[in-house]
């Protein structure tokens, strides 16, 4: 499947946003002392990493 230039641009922007979210939630998790909150933040980071991986799949 071939993506248009606009679609590629949108995927690129979405990839960048997902990367930022993964980094932020990983940082928040590492700084958190509450175990339950730390776990939840890690799960959110993992979900955004999955989103990133899915978007990368469109480029392959």
PyMOL Python script that loads the backbone (N, CA, C, O; Angstrom):
from pymol import cmd

cmd.read_pdbstr("""\
ATOM      1  N   UNK A   1       0.843  -1.173   0.000  1.00  0.00           N
ATOM      2  CA  UNK A   1       0.000   0.000   0.000  1.00  0.00           C
ATOM      3  C   UNK A   1       0.892   1.240   0.000  1.00  0.00           C
ATOM      4  O   UNK A   1       1.849   1.331   0.768  1.00  0.00           O
ATOM      5  N   UNK A   2       0.576   2.154  -0.837  1.00  0.00           N
ATOM      6  CA  UNK A   2       1.355   3.376  -0.986  1.00  0.00           C
ATOM      7  C   UNK A   2       0.608   4.545  -0.346  1.00  0.00           C
ATOM      8  O   UNK A   2      -0.582   4.746  -0.590  1.00  0.00           O
ATOM      9  N   UNK A   3       1.327   5.313   0.481  1.00  0.00           N
ATOM     10  CA  UNK A   3       0.710   6.454   1.145  1.00  0.00           C
ATOM     11  C   UNK A   3       0.987   7.728   0.356  1.00  0.00           C
ATOM     12  O   UNK A   3       2.036   7.874  -0.271  1.00  0.00           O
ATOM     13  N   UNK A   4       0.027   8.642   0.399  1.00  0.00           N
ATOM     14  CA  UNK A   4       0.221   9.932  -0.257  1.00  0.00           C
ATOM     15  C   UNK A   4       1.203  10.776   0.567  1.00  0.00           C
ATOM     16  O   UNK A   4       1.523  10.435   1.706  1.00  0.00           O
ATOM     17  N   UNK A   5       1.665  11.856  -0.010  1.00  0.00           N
ATOM     18  CA  UNK A   5       2.582  12.746   0.685  1.00  0.00           C
ATOM     19  C   UNK A   5       1.950  13.292   1.963  1.00  0.00           C
ATOM     20  O   UNK A   5       2.609  13.381   2.999  1.00  0.00           O
ATOM     21  N   UNK A   6       0.688  13.653   1.886  1.00  0.00           N
ATOM     22  CA  UNK A   6      -0.027  14.196   3.052  1.00  0.00           C
ATOM     23  C   UNK A   6      -0.164  13.125   4.139  1.00  0.00           C
ATOM     24  O   UNK A   6       0.009  13.412   5.324  1.00  0.00           O
ATOM     25  N   UNK A   7      -0.472  11.895   3.734  1.00  0.00           N
ATOM     26  CA  UNK A   7      -0.585  10.808   4.707  1.00  0.00           C
ATOM     27  C   UNK A   7       0.762  10.541   5.378  1.00  0.00           C
ATOM     28  O   UNK A   7       0.822  10.320   6.588  1.00  0.00           O
ATOM     29  N   UNK A   8       1.833  10.562   4.600  1.00  0.00           N
ATOM     30  CA  UNK A   8       3.172  10.371   5.164  1.00  0.00           C
ATOM     31  C   UNK A   8       3.514  11.479   6.156  1.00  0.00           C
ATOM     32  O   UNK A   8       4.106  11.229   7.206  1.00  0.00           O
ATOM     33  N   UNK A   9       3.131  12.704   5.807  1.00  0.00           N
ATOM     34  CA  UNK A   9       3.354  13.831   6.707  1.00  0.00           C
ATOM     35  C   UNK A   9       2.603  13.631   8.020  1.00  0.00           C
ATOM     36  O   UNK A   9       3.154  13.858   9.097  1.00  0.00           O
ATOM     37  N   UNK A  10       1.357  13.210   7.928  1.00  0.00           N
ATOM     38  CA  UNK A  10       0.538  12.981   9.121  1.00  0.00           C
ATOM     39  C   UNK A  10       1.092  11.845   9.974  1.00  0.00           C
ATOM     40  O   UNK A  10       1.101  11.941  11.201  1.00  0.00           O
ATOM     41  N   UNK A  11       1.552  10.776   9.338  1.00  0.00           N
ATOM     42  CA  UNK A  11       2.149   9.665  10.080  1.00  0.00           C
ATOM     43  C   UNK A  11       3.417  10.150  10.784  1.00  0.00           C
ATOM     44  O   UNK A  11       3.658   9.808  11.942  1.00  0.00           O
ATOM     45  N   UNK A  12       4.217  10.938  10.090  1.00  0.00           N
ATOM     46  CA  UNK A  12       5.438  11.487  10.695  1.00  0.00           C
ATOM     47  C   UNK A  12       5.144  12.353  11.903  1.00  0.00           C
ATOM     48  O   UNK A  12       5.827  12.252  12.923  1.00  0.00           O
ATOM     49  N   UNK A  13       4.140  13.198  11.800  1.00  0.00           N
ATOM     50  CA  UNK A  13       3.754  14.043  12.935  1.00  0.00           C
ATOM     51  C   UNK A  13       3.238  13.200  14.096  1.00  0.00           C
ATOM     52  O   UNK A  13       3.547  13.472  15.256  1.00  0.00           O
ATOM     53  N   UNK A  14       2.464  12.192  13.783  1.00  0.00           N
ATOM     54  CA  UNK A  14       1.940  11.308  14.826  1.00  0.00           C
ATOM     55  C   UNK A  14       3.063  10.525  15.507  1.00  0.00           C
ATOM     56  O   UNK A  14       3.036  10.322  16.720  1.00  0.00           O
ATOM     57  N   UNK A  15       4.042  10.090  14.727  1.00  0.00           N
ATOM     58  CA  UNK A  15       5.196   9.384  15.299  1.00  0.00           C
ATOM     59  C   UNK A  15       5.933  10.278  16.290  1.00  0.00           C
ATOM     60  O   UNK A  15       6.298   9.843  17.382  1.00  0.00           O
ATOM     61  N   UNK A  16       6.147  11.527  15.898  1.00  0.00           N
ATOM     62  CA  UNK A  16       6.848  12.467  16.769  1.00  0.00           C
ATOM     63  C   UNK A  16       6.073  12.685  18.068  1.00  0.00           C
ATOM     64  O   UNK A  16       6.664  12.729  19.147  1.00  0.00           O
ATOM     65  N   UNK A  17       4.760  12.821  17.964  1.00  0.00           N
ATOM     66  CA  UNK A  17       3.927  13.030  19.151  1.00  0.00           C
ATOM     67  C   UNK A  17       3.967  11.814  20.071  1.00  0.00           C
ATOM     68  O   UNK A  17       4.062  11.952  21.291  1.00  0.00           O
ATOM     69  N   UNK A  18       3.895  10.627  19.481  1.00  0.00           N
ATOM     70  CA  UNK A  18       3.938   9.406  20.292  1.00  0.00           C
ATOM     71  C   UNK A  18       5.284   9.265  20.990  1.00  0.00           C
ATOM     72  O   UNK A  18       5.342   8.835  22.142  1.00  0.00           O
ATOM     73  N   UNK A  19       6.371   9.623  20.303  1.00  0.00           N
ATOM     74  CA  UNK A  19       7.700   9.569  20.921  1.00  0.00           C
ATOM     75  C   UNK A  19       7.774  10.482  22.137  1.00  0.00           C
ATOM     76  O   UNK A  19       8.312  10.101  23.176  1.00  0.00           O
ATOM     77  N   UNK A  20       7.237  11.677  22.004  1.00  0.00           N
ATOM     78  CA  UNK A  20       7.234  12.629  23.119  1.00  0.00           C
ATOM     79  C   UNK A  20       6.443  12.056  24.293  1.00  0.00           C
ATOM     80  O   UNK A  20       6.883  12.136  25.440  1.00  0.00           O
ATOM     81  N   UNK A  21       5.286  11.484  24.007  1.00  0.00           N
ATOM     82  CA  UNK A  21       4.456  10.923  25.074  1.00  0.00           C
ATOM     83  C   UNK A  21       5.150   9.757  25.768  1.00  0.00           C
ATOM     84  O   UNK A  21       5.090   9.640  26.991  1.00  0.00           O
ATOM     85  N   UNK A  22       5.802   8.900  24.999  1.00  0.00           N
ATOM     86  CA  UNK A  22       6.527   7.772  25.604  1.00  0.00           C
ATOM     87  C   UNK A  22       7.601   8.308  26.545  1.00  0.00           C
ATOM     88  O   UNK A  22       7.711   7.856  27.685  1.00  0.00           O
ATOM     89  N   UNK A  23       8.392   9.268  26.073  1.00  0.00           N
ATOM     90  CA  UNK A  23       9.466   9.835  26.902  1.00  0.00           C
ATOM     91  C   UNK A  23       8.914  10.485  28.171  1.00  0.00           C
ATOM     92  O   UNK A  23       9.451  10.289  29.261  1.00  0.00           O
ATOM     93  N   UNK A  24       7.841  11.256  28.022  1.00  0.00           N
ATOM     94  CA  UNK A  24       7.264  11.948  29.174  1.00  0.00           C
ATOM     95  C   UNK A  24       6.769  10.960  30.222  1.00  0.00           C
ATOM     96  O   UNK A  24       7.086  11.089  31.405  1.00  0.00           O
ATOM     97  N   UNK A  25       5.980   9.962  29.779  1.00  0.00           N
ATOM     98  CA  UNK A  25       5.426   9.015  30.750  1.00  0.00           C
ATOM     99  C   UNK A  25       6.502   8.149  31.377  1.00  0.00           C
ATOM    100  O   UNK A  25       6.377   7.780  32.545  1.00  0.00           O
ATOM    101  N   UNK A  26       7.558   7.810  30.644  1.00  0.00           N
ATOM    102  CA  UNK A  26       8.678   7.061  31.226  1.00  0.00           C
ATOM    103  C   UNK A  26       9.390   7.930  32.275  1.00  0.00           C
ATOM    104  O   UNK A  26       9.766   7.446  33.343  1.00  0.00           O
ATOM    105  N   UNK A  27       9.565   9.201  31.958  1.00  0.00           N
ATOM    106  CA  UNK A  27      10.194  10.112  32.911  1.00  0.00           C
ATOM    107  C   UNK A  27       9.323  10.269  34.151  1.00  0.00           C
ATOM    108  O   UNK A  27       9.814  10.172  35.276  1.00  0.00           O
ATOM    109  N   UNK A  28       8.028  10.512  33.946  1.00  0.00           N
ATOM    110  CA  UNK A  28       7.116  10.646  35.084  1.00  0.00           C
ATOM    111  C   UNK A  28       7.161   9.399  35.950  1.00  0.00           C
ATOM    112  O   UNK A  28       7.209   9.494  37.177  1.00  0.00           O
ATOM    113  N   UNK A  29       7.147   8.236  35.324  1.00  0.00           N
ATOM    114  CA  UNK A  29       7.183   6.966  36.051  1.00  0.00           C
ATOM    115  C   UNK A  29       8.463   6.839  36.866  1.00  0.00           C
ATOM    116  O   UNK A  29       8.429   6.406  38.018  1.00  0.00           O
ATOM    117  N   UNK A  30       9.585   7.215  36.274  1.00  0.00           N
ATOM    118  CA  UNK A  30      10.861   7.080  36.978  1.00  0.00           C
ATOM    119  C   UNK A  30      10.967   8.031  38.172  1.00  0.00           C
ATOM    120  O   UNK A  30      11.688   7.749  39.129  1.00  0.00           O
ATOM    121  N   UNK A  31      10.259   9.139  38.117  1.00  0.00           N
ATOM    122  CA  UNK A  31      10.306  10.121  39.196  1.00  0.00           C
ATOM    123  C   UNK A  31       9.270   9.870  40.286  1.00  0.00           C
ATOM    124  O   UNK A  31       9.314  10.493  41.347  1.00  0.00           O
ATOM    125  N   UNK A  32       8.351   8.967  40.026  1.00  0.00           N
ATOM    126  CA  UNK A  32       7.239   8.723  40.931  1.00  0.00           C
ATOM    127  C   UNK A  32       7.642   7.758  42.055  1.00  0.00           C
ATOM    128  O   UNK A  32       8.318   6.759  41.809  1.00  0.00           O
ATOM    129  N   UNK A  33       7.228   8.061  43.266  1.00  0.00           N
ATOM    130  CA  UNK A  33       7.538   7.178  44.392  1.00  0.00           C
ATOM    131  C   UNK A  33       6.370   6.257  44.753  1.00  0.00           C
ATOM    132  O   UNK A  33       6.572   5.244  45.423  1.00  0.00           O
ATOM    133  N   UNK A  34       5.177   6.586  44.327  1.00  0.00           N
ATOM    134  CA  UNK A  34       4.006   5.754  44.581  1.00  0.00           C
ATOM    135  C   UNK A  34       4.004   4.575  43.610  1.00  0.00           C
ATOM    136  O   UNK A  34       3.962   4.772  42.395  1.00  0.00           O
ATOM    137  N   UNK A  35       4.050   3.368  44.131  1.00  0.00           N
ATOM    138  CA  UNK A  35       4.179   2.164  43.301  1.00  0.00           C
ATOM    139  C   UNK A  35       3.018   1.988  42.323  1.00  0.00           C
ATOM    140  O   UNK A  35       3.225   1.633  41.163  1.00  0.00           O
ATOM    141  N   UNK A  36       1.811   2.236  42.790  1.00  0.00           N
ATOM    142  CA  UNK A  36       0.639   2.069  41.936  1.00  0.00           C
ATOM    143  C   UNK A  36       0.634   3.080  40.790  1.00  0.00           C
ATOM    144  O   UNK A  36       0.361   2.731  39.641  1.00  0.00           O
ATOM    145  N   UNK A  37       0.935   4.313  41.113  1.00  0.00           N
ATOM    146  CA  UNK A  37       0.993   5.364  40.094  1.00  0.00           C
ATOM    147  C   UNK A  37       2.149   5.117  39.129  1.00  0.00           C
ATOM    148  O   UNK A  37       2.003   5.324  37.925  1.00  0.00           O
ATOM    149  N   UNK A  38       3.291   4.677  39.645  1.00  0.00           N
ATOM    150  CA  UNK A  38       4.457   4.356  38.822  1.00  0.00           C
ATOM    151  C   UNK A  38       4.100   3.279  37.796  1.00  0.00           C
ATOM    152  O   UNK A  38       4.469   3.373  36.625  1.00  0.00           O
ATOM    153  N   UNK A  39       3.370   2.245  38.261  1.00  0.00           N
ATOM    154  CA  UNK A  39       2.949   1.158  37.376  1.00  0.00           C
ATOM    155  C   UNK A  39       2.004   1.676  36.294  1.00  0.00           C
ATOM    156  O   UNK A  39       2.156   1.338  35.120  1.00  0.00           O
ATOM    157  N   UNK A  40       1.038   2.487  36.683  1.00  0.00           N
ATOM    158  CA  UNK A  40       0.060   3.027  35.733  1.00  0.00           C
ATOM    159  C   UNK A  40       0.745   3.904  34.677  1.00  0.00           C
ATOM    160  O   UNK A  40       0.423   3.818  33.492  1.00  0.00           O
ATOM    161  N   UNK A  41       1.680   4.738  35.105  1.00  0.00           N
ATOM    162  CA  UNK A  41       2.408   5.590  34.163  1.00  0.00           C
ATOM    163  C   UNK A  41       3.231   4.743  33.194  1.00  0.00           C
ATOM    164  O   UNK A  41       3.340   5.073  32.013  1.00  0.00           O
ATOM    165  N   UNK A  42       3.806   3.656  33.694  1.00  0.00           N
ATOM    166  CA  UNK A  42       4.545   2.739  32.831  1.00  0.00           C
ATOM    167  C   UNK A  42       3.632   2.081  31.804  1.00  0.00           C
ATOM    168  O   UNK A  42       4.013   1.903  30.648  1.00  0.00           O
ATOM    169  N   UNK A  43       2.438   1.725  32.227  1.00  0.00           N
ATOM    170  CA  UNK A  43       1.458   1.123  31.303  1.00  0.00           C
ATOM    171  C   UNK A  43       1.045   2.117  30.221  1.00  0.00           C
ATOM    172  O   UNK A  43       0.893   1.746  29.057  1.00  0.00           O
ATOM    173  N   UNK A  44       0.868   3.356  30.600  1.00  0.00           N
ATOM    174  CA  UNK A  44       0.510   4.389  29.623  1.00  0.00           C
ATOM    175  C   UNK A  44       1.652   4.571  28.622  1.00  0.00           C
ATOM    176  O   UNK A  44       1.416   4.692  27.420  1.00  0.00           O
ATOM    177  N   UNK A  45       2.883   4.591  29.121  1.00  0.00           N
ATOM    178  CA  UNK A  45       4.047   4.705  28.230  1.00  0.00           C
ATOM    179  C   UNK A  45       4.089   3.516  27.266  1.00  0.00           C
ATOM    180  O   UNK A  45       4.369   3.688  26.080  1.00  0.00           O
ATOM    181  N   UNK A  46       3.814   2.327  27.769  1.00  0.00           N
ATOM    182  CA  UNK A  46       3.807   1.125  26.919  1.00  0.00           C
ATOM    183  C   UNK A  46       2.746   1.229  25.829  1.00  0.00           C
ATOM    184  O   UNK A  46       2.980   0.819  24.692  1.00  0.00           O
ATOM    185  N   UNK A  47       1.591   1.770  26.168  1.00  0.00           N
ATOM    186  CA  UNK A  47       0.503   1.922  25.196  1.00  0.00           C
ATOM    187  C   UNK A  47       0.915   2.892  24.080  1.00  0.00           C
ATOM    188  O   UNK A  47       0.646   2.644  22.905  1.00  0.00           O
ATOM    189  N   UNK A  48       1.554   3.973  24.449  1.00  0.00           N
ATOM    190  CA  UNK A  48       2.008   4.928  23.439  1.00  0.00           C
ATOM    191  C   UNK A  48       3.143   4.336  22.600  1.00  0.00           C
ATOM    192  O   UNK A  48       3.282   4.664  21.421  1.00  0.00           O
ATOM    193  N   UNK A  49       3.949   3.467  23.203  1.00  0.00           N
ATOM    194  CA  UNK A  49       4.989   2.781  22.435  1.00  0.00           C
ATOM    195  C   UNK A  49       4.343   1.851  21.406  1.00  0.00           C
ATOM    196  O   UNK A  49       4.832   1.728  20.283  1.00  0.00           O
ATOM    197  N   UNK A  50       3.250   1.203  21.790  1.00  0.00           N
ATOM    198  CA  UNK A  50       2.511   0.350  20.843  1.00  0.00           C
ATOM    199  C   UNK A  50       1.955   1.190  19.698  1.00  0.00           C
ATOM    200  O   UNK A  50       2.002   0.773  18.540  1.00  0.00           O
ATOM    201  N   UNK A  51       1.431   2.365  20.016  1.00  0.00           N
ATOM    202  CA  UNK A  51       0.920   3.267  18.974  1.00  0.00           C
ATOM    203  C   UNK A  51       2.056   3.628  18.008  1.00  0.00           C
ATOM    204  O   UNK A  51       1.881   3.601  16.790  1.00  0.00           O
ATOM    205  N   UNK A  52       3.220   3.968  18.573  1.00  0.00           N
ATOM    206  CA  UNK A  52       4.384   4.310  17.766  1.00  0.00           C
ATOM    207  C   UNK A  52       4.751   3.143  16.844  1.00  0.00           C
ATOM    208  O   UNK A  52       4.976   3.333  15.649  1.00  0.00           O
ATOM    209  N   UNK A  53       4.809   1.949  17.405  1.00  0.00           N
ATOM    210  CA  UNK A  53       5.168   0.762  16.615  1.00  0.00           C
ATOM    211  C   UNK A  53       4.162   0.492  15.498  1.00  0.00           C
ATOM    212  O   UNK A  53       4.544   0.104  14.393  1.00  0.00           O
ATOM    213  N   UNK A  54       2.891   0.697  15.785  1.00  0.00           N
ATOM    214  CA  UNK A  54       1.849   0.510  14.763  1.00  0.00           C
ATOM    215  C   UNK A  54       2.027   1.507  13.628  1.00  0.00           C
ATOM    216  O   UNK A  54       1.946   1.147  12.453  1.00  0.00           O
ATOM    217  N   UNK A  55       2.269   2.757  13.987  1.00  0.00           N
ATOM    218  CA  UNK A  55       2.491   3.780  12.955  1.00  0.00           C
ATOM    219  C   UNK A  55       3.724   3.469  12.130  1.00  0.00           C
ATOM    220  O   UNK A  55       3.719   3.666  10.915  1.00  0.00           O
ATOM    221  N   UNK A  56       4.778   2.987  12.765  1.00  0.00           N
ATOM    222  CA  UNK A  56       5.990   2.615  12.022  1.00  0.00           C
ATOM    223  C   UNK A  56       5.694   1.508  11.021  1.00  0.00           C
ATOM    224  O   UNK A  56       6.307   1.441   9.956  1.00  0.00           O
ATOM    225  N   UNK A  57       4.760   0.651  11.369  1.00  0.00           N
ATOM    226  CA  UNK A  57       4.363  -0.421  10.472  1.00  0.00           C
ATOM    227  C   UNK A  57       3.791   0.099   9.147  1.00  0.00           C
ATOM    228  O   UNK A  57       3.916  -0.552   8.110  1.00  0.00           O
ATOM    229  N   UNK A  58       3.171   1.260   9.195  1.00  0.00           N
ATOM    230  CA  UNK A  58       2.622   1.854   7.969  1.00  0.00           C
ATOM    231  C   UNK A  58       3.736   2.321   7.014  1.00  0.00           C
ATOM    232  O   UNK A  58       3.522   2.474   5.811  1.00  0.00           O
ATOM    233  N   UNK A  59       4.916   2.540   7.581  1.00  0.00           N
ATOM    234  CA  UNK A  59       6.014   3.042   6.761  1.00  0.00           C
ATOM    235  C   UNK A  59       6.875   1.917   6.165  1.00  0.00           C
ATOM    236  O   UNK A  59       7.750   2.167   5.336  1.00  0.00           O
ATOM    237  N   UNK A  60       6.619   0.705   6.589  1.00  0.00           N
ATOM    238  CA  UNK A  60       7.410  -0.422   6.099  1.00  0.00           C
ATOM    239  C   UNK A  60       6.765  -1.103   4.918  1.00  0.00           C
ATOM    240  O   UNK A  60       7.311  -2.072   4.390  1.00  0.00           O
TER     241      UNK A  60
END
""", "prot")
cmd.dss("prot")
cmd.show_as("cartoon", "prot")
cmd.util.cbc("prot")
cmd.orient("prot")
